Amino acid sequence: MAAKRYKHHKRGTGKFVQLREYLQASEAWATMRPGPRALYVEIKRRFNGSNNGSLYLSHRDAAIALNVARNTVAGWFRELEARGFIRKTAAHYLGPSGIGQASLYALEEETCDGKPATKGFMRWKQKTESPRKI
């Protein structure tokens, strides 16, 4: 029996963002505020399967996408980096023509440049304060 021919005109499902179960079950994700979570989803939307390490999202574009102030988003980027969800691969700079270039990021849950995923968020632990002695 011959195999069915692939229908080139057939359209698949739309794009989606996959948040894996182990990521959502991690302590770093469970204790994170909603703002940084939304920012992570925005960064992951730009991942196409082969561009990890060169994902870019400026603070201005992130603020517009999330409908918040630009200064608010800056803290969320720092929190995602501190918890091990993203890693900055190239810092922002002023280009040769005087136009600013946004920082480049890598998702820690995906492979980057042929190296396996580090998954730093799985090792993140919430700091507990020791009780004060009186």
C-alpha positions in Angstrom: 0.0 0.0 0.0 1.4 3.4 -0.9 1.8 6.1 1.6 -0.4 9.2 1.4 1.1 12.2 -0.2 1.8 15.2 2.0 -0.6 18.0 1.5 1.6 21.1 1.1 -1.3 23.5 1.2 -2.5 22.1 4.5 -1.8 24.5 7.4 -0.7 23.3 10.8 -1.4 24.7 14.2 -0.3 28.2 15.1 2.9 29.1 17.0 3.0 28.3 20.7 5.3 28.6 23.7 6.1 25.4 25.5 6.7 25.6 29.2 8.0 22.2 30.3 6.7 20.5 33.4 10.1 20.3 35.2 10.5 24.1 34.7 7.1 24.9 36.2 7.7 22.4 39.1 11.1 24.0 40.0 11.3 26.1 43.2 12.7 29.1 41.2 9.5 29.2 39.0 7.1 28.5 41.9 8.3 31.4 44.0 8.7 33.9 41.2 6.3 36.8 40.8 3.9 37.0 37.8 5.9 39.9 36.1 9.1 38.0 35.5 7.1 34.9 34.5 5.4 37.0 31.8 8.7 38.4 30.7 10.1 34.8 30.4 7.2 33.9 28.1 7.9 37.0 25.9 11.6 36.0 25.6 10.7 32.4 24.8 8.3 33.6 22.1 11.3 34.8 20.2 13.0 31.3 20.3 12.5 29.4 17.1 14.5 26.3 17.9 17.9 27.3 16.5 18.5 30.9 17.7 19.3 30.3 21.3 22.1 32.6 22.4 21.1 35.3 20.1 17.6 36.1 21.4 17.1 39.8 21.8 14.4 41.8 23.6 15.1 45.4 24.5 13.7 46.8 27.7 11.6 49.2 25.7 10.1 46.4 23.5 9.5 44.3 26.6 7.7 47.1 28.4 5.5 47.7 25.4 4.7 44.0 25.1 3.9 43.6 28.8 2.2 47.0 29.2 4.4 48.2 32.0 7.1 50.9 32.6 10.6 50.4 31.2 12.2 50.6 34.7 9.9 47.8 35.9 11.1 45.5 33.2 14.8 46.0 34.1 14.3 44.4 37.5 12.5 41.5 35.9 15.4 40.8 33.6 17.8 40.8 36.6 15.5 38.4 38.5 15.4 36.0 35.6 19.2 36.0 35.3 19.6 35.6 39.1 17.3 32.6 39.2 19.0 30.9 36.2 16.3 31.1 33.6 18.2 33.3 31.1 21.9 34.1 30.6 23.2 37.3 28.9 25.4 36.3 26.0 26.2 39.8 24.7 25.7 43.1 26.5 23.9 46.1 25.0 26.0 48.6 23.2 25.9 51.7 21.0 26.3 50.6 17.4 28.7 52.3 14.9 25.9 54.4 13.4 24.8 55.6 16.8 21.8 53.3 17.2 21.7 51.2 20.3 21.8 47.4 20.1 19.9 45.3 22.6 21.5 42.6 24.8 21.4 39.1 23.6 20.1 36.3 25.8 20.2 32.5 25.9 17.5 30.3 27.5 19.1 28.0 30.1 16.6 25.2 29.4 17.7 24.8 25.8 21.0 23.8 24.2 23.2 26.7 23.1 26.1 26.6 20.6 26.2 22.8 20.7 26.5 22.8 24.5 23.9 21.0 26.6 21.4 23.1 28.6 22.7 24.2 32.0 19.2 24.4 33.7 20.5 26.7 36.4 17.0 27.3 37.7 16.9 23.7 38.9 19.7 24.4 41.4 18.3 27.7 42.6 17.2 27.7 46.2 15.3 30.4 48.1 17.4 32.1 50.7 16.1 31.5 54.2 16.9 33.9 56.9 18.3 32.4 60.1 16.4 33.4 63.2 17.9 36.3 65.0 19.4 35.8 68.5 18.4 38.2 71.1 
